[in-house]
Amino acid sequence: MAVALALSAYGVAAGPSTARAQGAQDSSAAGRDSTGVAGHGTLDATPGQTEVAYGPASDSVVRARCEGATIRRVDIRCMTIFDPMPDSRFSPIYSSANRLHVRTRQATVRSQILIAPGQVWTADRIFESQRLLRELEYIEPEVIGSRLVDDSVDVMVITHDQWTTAPELNVERAGGLTYGSVGLTERNMMGLGLAVSLALRSEPTGRTRSFDVTGQRLFGTQLEAQVKAATGSAGVSNSYYVLDPFRSLDDTRSWTVAWSRSNANQYLYENGLVSAYFPFSVRFAQAEYAIGERTTDGVVHRVAVGMGIHDRLYGPTTFSPLSTIDVASGEEELKLRWLSARYTLWRPVYIERRGIELFDPIEDFDVGPRASLEGGMALQALGSTADEGIARVRLDAGRETKKFGFGYAQGRFSTRLRRVPVETLAQLDARWIQQPHEDVAVVVAAHGEVAADAPREVQSTVGGLNGLRAYGVQALAGTQIWTSRASAAPCSWTRRGPGARGPTARPGTTTPALACGSRSRTRRSTRWRASTWRSRSRPRATDAGARYSRSVRRRRSNVKAV
């Protein structure tokens, strides 16, 4: 823990912002020969034999050579956190971190990718594998390299471990009240990709002790699972799920089993104070099976059928003397037993960017359209309180432009239908991102939540701990909240070392990257933020702030054919 805190203090330990140069640099360096032309170089492996260097799937020459050929081998190289070791006065700390850290196992990385010996090489599979690796919190992958050898393909996957042991010590104060937490999280237990977390928290709703374990590709299978448990003065909750997900766009089936329960006092807020509370118990279980396919035009079609159980019990409501909240005061019980079907139509359009939400790693954004329609029936014959219908809609859309950045919007809608709609909930998230320069990211975002005839426990709250730093913990509360936010992150870069050059673009993308030869760089970022929040309880609240941060990236040697 002491090593983790020391590393965090110098800005080179945990998280994506401290990672090595990756992704775009590798795409220009992995297949580079002495002439400096990416993807076209050759390296002498043995006397009298010439082998093509590894190159990225974004390179048109690599695609032309490898597309449709059989994969001969997939080499996995799992590098430790600091490899090569930075030459600095903190080298003993880096070396200690390497010795304490358990390196990610090759089998763990191999289970995450969609390529294996004997399969047919396709650029789509390589791109999907890269996205899957980038989603993992415990490693930072380089761009996957491929090369044609005779009539088959060799693939090289190189990952660099992140510091995954994260002690948690947090103290927050807002509205004259102090809250905090202490805990420990290990995101890559024994190099197996298991995430384990223990925490003690003091929150506005009470004190809790929690434990959870999450794993992907368990025991060499495609299964994912999670177990959570929490108890304390805030209540008791337990949950688990097991699923075999759609890992690839071409996967044809998926299934999910989930269960959860919770018993706690539910608090409702008004003008930053507790206005009412009531005992609240909820049980949920679901089983679902889905099939899908991707057509030749790139559109993904998926159909899911399932059944679910949702039970909830409200105890009597206790109101404060000044409360004006209009909610039911007596006990209330609802039981739902439903059968449902869902159809999803999706055309994925992934783009890659840097410096949006994270400092340096490549980030994937889907700006393609998606529509999902779900309908179901809850029947008294199955144990429901009443016969009723269930409807849910999800709509996503995005747009990328050459000059003005990109944006996306996500909408959700759900309701239950008896004679009239009841418990109607809607949510909208929208964001537009513009990078006028590689060192600047400007983000404009909006969020809205609306509820009609809402369940008693539904209330949106915003305050000093989640968006309005200058206000109380629960400054705004209500069933309708609209927010808008704008932020800018100008950053200064320092490039050092012989051969350092300006930014280049990776083949086939517009993502900027440092050219081969840059030794190290330091990024300093100042983010300005301005927010506006609206709710029924208060007409408007505004907030502004700034944050300074710094990250250092060290030299990493180029990838070469072996």
TORTORMI-296726 format. One record per residue (C-alpha): residue number from 1; residue in one letter; z, y, x. Coordinates in steps of 0.05 Angstrom, whole numbers, plus 5000, padded with zeros to 4 digits. Each point is the difference from the previous one (the first is absolute). Example, Ala and Ser with C-alpha at 12.3 -4.5 7.8 and 13.67 -1.06 7.14 Angstrom:
<sites>
SITE   pos   code     up   north   east
SITE     1      A   5156    4910   5246
SITE     2      S   4987    5069   5027
</sites>
This chain:
<sites>
SITE   pos   code     up   north   east
SITE     1      M   5000    5000   5000
SITE     2      A   5016    5047   5058
SITE     3      V   4931    4987   5029
SITE     4      A   4967    5015   4933
SITE     5      L   5038    5066   4994
SITE     6      A   4982    5020   5071
SITE     7      L   4927    4984   4989
SITE     8      S   4999    5038   4934
SITE     9      A   5032    5060   5034
SITE    10      Y   4944    5006   5050
SITE    11      G   4946    4990   4947
SITE    12      V   4970    4936   5028
SITE    13      A   5033    4943   4964
SITE    14      A   4990    4982   4928
SITE    15      G   4945    5014   4951
SITE    16      P   4926    5013   5001
SITE    17      S   5008    5070   5029
SITE    18      T   5019    4971   5068
SITE    19      A   4946    4948   5006
SITE    20      R   4950    4991   5055
SITE    21      A   4929    5026   4998
SITE    22      Q   4964    4951   4954
SITE    23      G   4944    4989   4951
SITE    24      A   4948    5052   5013
SITE    25      Q   5012    5001   5075
SITE    26      D   4989    4926   5004
SITE    27      S   4935    5004   4960
SITE    28      S   4971    5045   5054
SITE    29      A   5032    4963   5058
SITE    30      A   5001    4926   4982
SITE    31      G   4926    4990   5010
SITE    32      R   4988    5052   5055
SITE    33      D   4967    4981   5066
SITE    34      S   4992    5042   5063
SITE    35      T   4946    5041   4965
SITE    36      G   5050    5022   4946
SITE    37      V   4958    4977   4940
SITE    38      A   5045    4969   4947
SITE    39      G   4983    4931   4976
SITE    40      H   4942    4990   5048
SITE    41      G   5035    4982   5065
SITE    42      T   5000    4934   5036
SITE    43      L   5054    4971   5045
SITE    44      D   4991    4945   5051
SITE    45      A   5047    4944   4979
SITE    46      T   4978    4949   5053
SITE    47      P   4946    5001   5054
SITE    48      G   4932    4991   4968
SITE    49      Q   5027    5010   4929
SITE    50      T   5000    5065   4961
SITE    51      E   5042    5012   4937
SITE    52      V   4996    5057   4951
SITE    53      A   5062    5043   4995
SITE    54      Y   5043    5001   4937
SITE    55      G   4979    5054   4951
SITE    56      P   5025    5025   4932
SITE    57      A   4969    4977   4934
SITE    58      S   4983    5073   4986
SITE    59      D   4948    4997   5056
SITE    60      S   4931    4986   4971
SITE    61      V   4981    4959   5062
SITE    62      V   5061    4955   4993
SITE    63      R   4985    4989   4926
SITE    64      A   4927    4984   5015
SITE    65      R   5021    4949   5052
SITE    66      C   5058    4967   4964
SITE    67      E   4986    5004   4925
SITE    68      G   4993    4930   4972
SITE    69      A   5017    4963   5064
SITE    70      T   5057    4949   5004
SITE    71      I   5066    5022   5030
SITE    72      R   5014    4958   5062
SITE    73      R   5069    5025   5017
SITE    74      V   5051    5053   4979
SITE    75      D   5045    5023   5057
SITE    76      I   5066    5034   4982
SITE    77      R   5036    5044   5050
SITE    78      C   5069    5025   4978
SITE    79      M   5023    5054   5047
SITE    80      T   5072    5023   5005
SITE    81      I   5023    5070   4983
SITE    82      F   4989    5035   5066
SITE    83      D   4940    4966   5033
SITE    84      P   4980    5027   5049
SITE    85      M   5067    5030   5019
SITE    86      P   4999    5076   5001
SITE    87      D   5015    5031   5067
SITE    88      S   5057    5048   4984
SITE    89      R   5073    5011   5011
SITE    90      F   5014    4961   4936
SITE    91      S   4966    4937   5025
SITE    92      P   5067    4961   5003
SITE    93      I   5010    5015   4926
SITE    94      Y   4930    4976   4984
SITE    95      S   5010    4938   5041
SITE    96      S   5066    4985   4965
SITE    97      A   4965    5007   4932
SITE    98      N   4947    4950   5022
SITE    99      R   5053    4950   5020
SITE   100      L   5040    5008   4936
SITE   101      H   4939    4997   4955
SITE   102      V   4974    4933   4974
SITE   103      R   4924    5002   5007
SITE   104      T   4959    4986   4938
SITE   105      R   4974    4929   5000
SITE   106      Q   4926    4986   5003
SITE   107      A   5006    4956   4939
SITE   108      T   5029    5058   4961
SITE   109      V   4940    5044   5016
SITE   110      R   4950    4944   4990
SITE   111      S   5027    4986   4930
SITE   112      Q   4987    5073   4980
SITE   113      I   4925    5003   5016
SITE   114      L   4942    4973   4959
SITE   115      I   4960    4969   5058
SITE   116      A   5006    4933   5034
SITE   117      P   4958    4954   5044
SITE   118      G   4946    4965   4961
SITE   119      Q   4991    5056   4949
SITE   120      V   4939    5044   4995
SITE   121      W   5008    5069   5033
SITE   122      T   4991    5059   4953
SITE   123      A   5015    5073   5012
SITE   124      D   5036    5004   4933
SITE   125      R   5050    4946   5021
SITE   126      I   5014    5037   5065
SITE   127      F   5011    5066   4964
SITE   128      E   5046    4967   4949
SITE   129      S   5039    4966   5055
SITE   130      Q   5010    5067   5035
SITE   131      R   5026    5031   4935
SITE   132      L   5049    4942   4990
SITE   133      L   5027    5008   5071
SITE   134      R   5007    5075   4992
SITE   135      E   5043    4989   4938
SITE   136      L   5052    4964   5041
SITE   137      E   5059    5043   5023
SITE   138      Y   5018    4960   5061
SITE   139      I   4935    5001   5040
SITE   140      E   4946    5049   5016
SITE   141      P   4932    4966   5006
SITE   142      E   4941    5021   5043
SITE   143      V   4931    4997   4971
SITE   144      I   4979    4926   4996
SITE   145      G   4947    4985   5052
SITE   146      S   4943    4950   4992
SITE   147      R   4944    4975   5045
SITE   148      L   4944    4950   4995
SITE   149      V   5003    4942   5049
SITE   150      D   4938    4955   4996
SITE   151      D   4993    4989   4925
SITE   152      S   5073    5010   4980
SITE   153      V   5051    5057   4999
SITE   154      D   5065    5011   5038
SITE   155      V   5050    5047   4967
SITE   156      M   5057    5037   5036
SITE   157      V   5061    5025   4961
SITE   158      I   5050    5042   5039
SITE   159      T   5064    5027   4970
SITE   160      H   5056    5042   5029
SITE   161      D   5071    4989   4974
SITE   162      Q   5040    5057   4970
SITE   163      W   5075    5007   5008
SITE   164      T   5023    4967   4935
SITE   165      T   5076    5003   5003
SITE   166      A   5019    5063   4961
SITE   167      P   5073    5020   4993
SITE   168      E   5011    5046   4941
SITE   169      L   5051    5057   5001
SITE   170      N   4986    5054   4949
SITE   171      V   5042    5057   4973
SITE   172      E   4972    5046   4946
SITE   173      R   5032    5059   4966
SITE   174      A   4973    5037   4939
SITE   175      G   5032    5037   4943
SITE   176      G   5068    4998   5035
SITE   177      L   5001    4924   5001
SITE   178      T   4993    4953   5060
SITE   179      Y   4964    4934   4999
SITE   180      G   4979    4952   5054
SITE   181      S   4984    4930   5023
SITE   182      V   5009    4953   5059
SITE   183      G   4960    4937   5011
SITE   184      L   4956    4958   5045
SITE   185      T   4928    4977   4989
SITE   186      E   4960    4951   5042
SITE   187      R   4927    5000   4979
SITE   188      N   4977    4942   5044
SITE   189      M   5056    4949   5005
SITE   190      M   4988    4952   5058
SITE   191      G   4927    5022   5004
SITE   192      L   4985    4965   4933
SITE   193      G   4985    5063   4960
SITE   194      L   5062    4992   4956
SITE   195      A   5034    5065   4979
SITE   196      V   5076    4997   4992
SITE   197      S   5043    5059   4978
SITE   198      L   5074    5013   4989
SITE   199      A   5026    5067   4974
SITE   200      L   5060    5037   4972
SITE   201      R   4982    5061   4959
SITE   202      S   5036    5056   4965
SITE   203      E   4953    5031   4948
SITE   204      P   5007    5045   4939
SITE   205      T   5004    4937   4957
SITE   206      G   5055    4967   5041
SITE   207      R   5011    4956   5061
SITE   208      T   4960    4937   5013
SITE   209      R   4994    4944   5051
SITE   210      S   4931    4970   5005
SITE   211      F   4964    4944   5035
SITE   212      D   4926    4981   4998
SITE   213      V   4951    4954   5035
SITE   214      T   4924    5007   4997
SITE   215      G   4948    4955   5031
SITE   216      Q   4925    4991   5000
SITE   217      R   4959    4937   5016
SITE   218      L   5062    4957   4995
SITE   219      F   5001    4934   5037
SITE   220      G   4927    5005   5018
SITE   221      T   4978    5009   4927
SITE   222      Q   4972    5060   4964
SITE   223      L   5064    5010   4961
SITE   224      E   5040    5065   4999
SITE   225      A   5071    5004   4975
SITE   226      Q   5059    5048   4994
SITE   227      V   5073    4992   4983
SITE   228      K   5046    5060   4984
SITE   229      A   5073    5005   4982
SITE   230      A   5045    5060   4991
SITE   231      T   5070    5011   4973
SITE   232      G   5051    5056   4997
SITE   233      S   5028    5054   4955
SITE   234      A   4929    5018   4980
SITE   235      G   4990    4931   4971
SITE   236      V   4970    4932   5017
SITE   237      S   4927    4982   5009
SITE   238      N   4961    4939   5024
SITE   239      S   4926    4987   5005
SITE   240      Y   4948    4955   5032
SITE   241      Y   4926    4988   4998
SITE   242      V   4952    4949   5028
SITE   243      L   4925    5011   4999
SITE   244      D   4935    4976   5028
SITE   245      P   4963    5066   5002
SITE   246      F   4927    5022   5003
SITE   247      R   4998    5011   5075
SITE   248      S   4925    5010   5004
SITE   249      L   4951    5034   4954
SITE   250      D   4964    4933   4995
SITE   251      D   5062    4959   4981
SITE   252      T   4991    4963   4935
SITE   253      R   5071    4987   4977
SITE   254      S   5071    5026   5001
SITE   255      W   5067    4985   4967
SITE   256      T   5067    5034   4994
SITE   257      V   5070    4980   4978
SITE   258      A   5054    5054   4996
SITE   259      W   5071    5006   4973
SITE   260      S   5052    5056   5001
SITE   261      R   5065    5021   4966
SITE   262      S   5043    5061   5003
SITE   263      N   5067    5022   4971
SITE   264      A   5022    5071   5012
SITE   265      N   5021    5066   4969
SITE   266      Q   4940    5043   4987
SITE   267      Y   5010    5075   5011
SITE   268      L   4961    5057   4967
SITE   269      Y   5000    5069   5031
SITE   270      E   4995    5071   4974
SITE   271      N   5001    5064   5042
SITE   272      G   5021    4961   5061
SITE   273      L   5060    4966   4967
SITE   274      V   5013    4933   4966
SITE   275      S   4987    5012   4926
SITE   276      A   5007    4929   4973
SITE   277      Y   5007    4928   5023
SITE   278      F   4999    4931   4969
SITE   279      P   5004    4927   5022
SITE   280      F   4930    4972   5011
SITE   281      S   4979    4928   5010
SITE   282      V   4929    4976   5010
SITE   283      R   4968    4932   5014
SITE   284      F   4927    4990   5019
SITE   285      A   4957    4939   5017
SITE   286      Q   4925    4993   5007
SITE   287      A   4949    4947   5018
SITE   288      E   4927    5017   5010
SITE   289      Y   4936    4966   5023
SITE   290      A   4937    5038   5018
SITE   291      I   4928    4985   5020
SITE   292      G   4950    5047   5032
SITE   293      E   4934    5008   5035
SITE   294      R   4961    5053   5037
SITE   295      T   4928    5007   4978
SITE   296      T   4941    5015   5046
SITE   297      D   5003    5074   4983
SITE   298      G   5071    5005   5028
SITE   299      V   5037    5004   4934
SITE   300      V   5064    4959   4993
SITE   301      H   5014    4967   4933
SITE   302      R   5068    4970   4985
SITE   303      V   5031    4968   4938
SITE   304      A   5074    4984   4994
SITE   305      V   5039    4964   4946
SITE   306      G   5075    4994   4997
SITE   307      M   5064    4999   4960
SITE   308      G   5062    5042   5007
SITE   309      I   5072    5008   4978
SITE   310      H   5035    5067   4995
SITE   311      D   5071    5006   4972
SITE   312      R   5041    5063   5001
SITE   313      L   5067    5019   4971
SITE   314      Y   5028    5070   4993
SITE   315      G   5074    5012   4993
SITE   316      P   5031    5060   4963
SITE   317      T   4982    5068   5030
SITE   318      T   5055    5046   5026
SITE   319      F   4981    5074   4998
SITE   320      S   5029    5057   5041
SITE   321      P   5029    5060   4961
SITE   322      L   4940    5044   5016
SITE   323      S   4946    4947   4990
SITE   324      T   4939    5018   4960
SITE   325      I   4960    4936   5016
SITE   326      D   4972    4967   4938
SITE   327      V   5007    4925   5009
SITE   328      A   5027    4944   4958
SITE   329      S   5076    4991   5003
SITE   330      G   5011    4929   4975
SITE   331      E   4986    4931   5027
SITE   332      E   4928    4977   5000
SITE   333      E   4966    4935   5020
SITE   334      L   4927    4984   5010
SITE   335      K   4967    4934   5016
SITE   336      L   4927    4993   5018
SITE   337      R   4962    4934   5010
SITE   338      W   4927    5014   5011
SITE   339      L   4933    4969   5019
SITE   340      S   4951    5047   5034
SITE   341      A   4931    5005   5032
SITE   342      R   4975    5051   5050
SITE   343      Y   4930    5017   5024
SITE   344      T   4988    5041   5064
SITE   345      L   4935    5031   5023
SITE   346      W   5002    5029   5070
SITE   347      R   4950    5026   5050
SITE   348      P   5038    5008   5066
SITE   349      V   4979    5057   5046
SITE   350      Y   5045    5002   5061
SITE   351      I   5001    5058   5049
SITE   352      E   5039    5006   5065
SITE   353      R   5038    5062   5022
SITE   354      R   5053    5021   5050
SITE   355      G   5056    5051   4995
SITE   356      I   5008    5000   4924
SITE   357      E   5066    4964   4985
SITE   358      L   5010    4972   5070
SITE   359      F   4991    5032   5068
SITE   360      D   4952    4955   5038
SITE   361      P   4985    4932   4968
SITE   362      I   4937    4992   4958
SITE   363      E   5015    5006   4926
SITE   364      D   4959    4968   4945
SITE   365      F   4986    5036   4935
SITE   366      D   4963    4970   4941
SITE   367      V   4959    5053   4963
SITE   368      G   4962    4950   4957
SITE   369      P   5005    4998   4924
SITE   370      R   5045    4949   4965
SITE   371      A   5014    4986   4927
SITE   372      S   5050    4950   4974
SITE   373      L   5012    4985   4926
SITE   374      E   5057    4956   4976
SITE   375      G   5018    4978   4930
SITE   376      G   5051    4952   4973
SITE   377      M   5041    4977   4940
SITE   378      A   5075    4993   4994
SITE   379      L   5016    4950   4945
SITE   380      Q   5063    4986   4960
SITE   381      A   4980    4927   5002
SITE   382      L   5012    5001   5076
SITE   383      G   5068    5035   4993
SITE   384      S   4980    5074   4998
SITE   385      T   5038    5051   4959
SITE   386      A   4936    5015   4960
SITE   387      D   4925    4987   5001
SITE   388      E   4966    5055   5040
SITE   389      G   4943    5014   5047
SITE   390      I   5002    5021   5073
SITE   391      A   4947    5043   5034
SITE   392      R   4994    5024   5072
SITE   393      V   4945    5039   5035
SITE   394      R   4990    5018   5073
SITE   395      L   4945    5047   5024
SITE   396      D   4987    5019   5073
SITE   397      A   4945    5043   5028
SITE   398      G   4985    5035   5066
SITE   399      R   4948    5041   5036
SITE   400      E   4981    5011   5073
SITE   401      T   4960    5061   5022
SITE   402      K   4970    5018   5068
SITE   403      K   5029    5070   5004
SITE   404      F   5059    5005   4953
SITE   405      G   5040    4937   5014
SITE   406      F   5017    4946   4948
SITE   407      G   5045    4990   4941
SITE   408      Y   5022    4948   4950
SITE   409      A   5037    4996   4933
SITE   410      Q   5039    4944   4968
SITE   411      G   5019    4997   4927
SITE   412      R   5045    4951   4962
SITE   413      F   5012    4993   4925
SITE   414      S   5041    4950   4960
SITE   415      T   5025    4993   4929
SITE   416      R   5026    4951   4949
SITE   417      L   4968    4997   4932
SITE   418      R   5036    4985   4936
SITE   419      R   4977    5041   4940
SITE   420      V   4998    5059   5046
SITE   421      P   5002    5006   5077
SITE   422      V   5069    4996   5029
SITE   423      E   5026    5010   5071
SITE   424      T   4936    5032   5025
SITE   425      L   5001    5016   5075
SITE   426      A   4946    5035   5041
SITE   427      Q   4997    5019   5074
SITE   428      L   4949    5037   5042
SITE   429      D   4996    5008   5076
SITE   430      A   4946    5040   5034
SITE   431      R   4989    5021   5072
SITE   432      W   4947    5037   5040
SITE   433      I   4999    4998   5076
SITE   434      Q   4960    5045   5046
SITE   435      Q   4999    4997   5076
SITE   436      P   4965    5063   5024
SITE   437      H   5016    4977   5071
SITE   438      E   5025    4934   5028
SITE   439      D   5067    5034   5014
SITE   440      V   5010    5027   4930
SITE   441      A   5010    4966   4933
SITE   442      V   5005    5040   4935
SITE   443      V   5024    4961   4939
SITE   444      V   5003    5024   4928
SITE   445      A   5034    4953   4951
SITE   446      A   5020    4997   4927
SITE   447      H   5043    4952   4961
SITE   448      G   5017    4995   4926
SITE   449      E   5042    4955   4956
SITE   450      V   5001    5002   4924
SITE   451      A   5039    4957   4951
SITE   452      A   4998    4998   4924
SITE   453      D   5053    4962   4962
SITE   454      A   5025    4978   5068
SITE   455      P   5050    4944   5013
SITE   456      R   5071    5026   5007
SITE   457      E   5003    4989   5075
SITE   458      V   4934    5036   5016
SITE   459      Q   5012    5068   5033
SITE   460      S   4964    5033   5058
SITE   461      T   5047    5036   5047
SITE   462      V   4983    5047   5058
SITE   463      G   5048    5034   5047
SITE   464      G   5027    5011   5070
SITE   465      L   4991    4927   5022
SITE   466      N   4929    4989   4976
SITE   467      G   4958    5063   5002
SITE   468      L   5038    5064   4988
SITE   469      R   5042    5011   5062
SITE   470      A   5029    5066   4977
SITE   471      Y   5025    4972   4934
SITE   472      G   5054    4953   4976
SITE   473      V   4994    4924   5001
SITE   474      Q   4974    4996   4928
SITE   475      A   4976    5071   4990
SITE   476      L   4944    4981   4952
SITE   477      A   5003    4943   4950
SITE   478      G   4960    4982   4939
SITE   479      T   4947    4956   4969
SITE   480      Q   4943    5047   5020
SITE   481      I   4993    5025   5071
SITE   482      W   4940    5031   5034
SITE   483      T   4999    5015   5074
SITE   484      S   4952    5030   5050
SITE   485      R   5006    5002   5076
SITE   486      A   4961    5027   5059
SITE   487      S   5014    4985   5073
SITE   488      A   4966    5014   5066
SITE   489      A   5011    4964   5066
SITE   490      P   4970    5038   5059
SITE   491      C   5011    4962   5065
SITE   492      S   4992    5017   5074
SITE   493      W   4974    4946   5047
SITE   494      T   5012    4994   5074
SITE   495      R   4952    4954   5038
SITE   496      R   5016    4982   5071
SITE   497      G   4970    4957   5054
SITE   498      P   4933    4995   5036
SITE   499      G   4941    4987   4956
SITE   500      A   5032    5029   4938
SITE   501      R   4946    5023   4952
SITE   502      G   4993    5029   4931
SITE   503      P   4999    4962   4935
SITE   504      T   4944    4953   4981
SITE   505      A   4983    4963   4936
SITE   506      R   5003    4925   4991
SITE   507      P   4933    4967   4985
SITE   508      G   4986    5000   4926
SITE   509      T   5058    5046   4981
SITE   510      T   5021    5073   5004
SITE   511      T   5070    4985   5026
SITE   512      P   5014    5039   5064
SITE   513      A   5027    4963   5060
SITE   514      L   5014    5013   5073
SITE   515      A   4945    4977   5047
SITE   516      C   5011    4946   5051
SITE   517      G   5036    5027   5061
SITE   518      S   5055    5042   4967
SITE   519      R   5066    4980   5031
SITE   520      S   5053    5030   4954
SITE   521      R   5010    5052   4947
SITE   522      T   5056    5036   4964
SITE   523      R   4995    5021   4928
SITE   524      R   5043    5055   4972
SITE   525      S   4998    5010   4925
SITE   526      T   5028    5053   4954
SITE   527      R   4993    4986   4926
SITE   528      W   5006    5055   4948
SITE   529      R   5015    4980   4929
SITE   530      A   5000    5038   4934
SITE   531      S   5017    4967   4934
SITE   532      T   5002    5018   4926
SITE   533      W   5036    4957   4949
SITE   534      R   5002    5006   4924
SITE   535      S   5040    4963   4948
SITE   536      R   5025    5011   4930
SITE   537      S   5071    5011   5022
SITE   538      R   4981    5057   5046
SITE   539      P   4935    5039   4997
SITE   540      R   4984    5002   5075
SITE   541      A   5028    4990   5069
SITE   542      T   4968    5014   5067
SITE   543      D   5016    4978   5070
SITE   544      A   4973    5011   5070
SITE   545      G   5016    4971   5069
SITE   546      A   4976    4984   5069
SITE   547      R   5009    4941   5047
SITE   548      Y   4986    4993   5075
SITE   549      S   4986    4933   5032
SITE   550      R   4975    4973   5066
SITE   551      S   4969    4935   5023
SITE   552      V   4977    4974   5067
SITE   553      R   4946    4948   5012
SITE   554      R   4992    4966   5066
SITE   555      R   4943    4971   5039
SITE   556      R   4971    4932   4981
SITE   557      S   4948    4961   5038
SITE   558      N   4933    4984   4970
SITE   559      V   4982    4933   4969
SITE   560      K   4949    4960   5040
SITE   561      A   4965    4934   4991
SITE   562      V   5032    4940   5032
</sites>
